[in-house]
Amino acid sequence: MQNTEPKFGFNTFAETWNGRLAMLGFVIGLATEFLTGQGILSQIGLM
């Protein structure tokens, strides 16, 4: 049986990994803000 799910676009595999990476990025952003005492915008020089 062949896999008929598309390789690009909105599919279960892509959306699962997108969600996981978004959660990871959010946690890393919060941890960085906690450790440095500065917000994200301050860290990159916008404030």
Beta strands, then each sheet from edge to edge (+ up, - down):
end
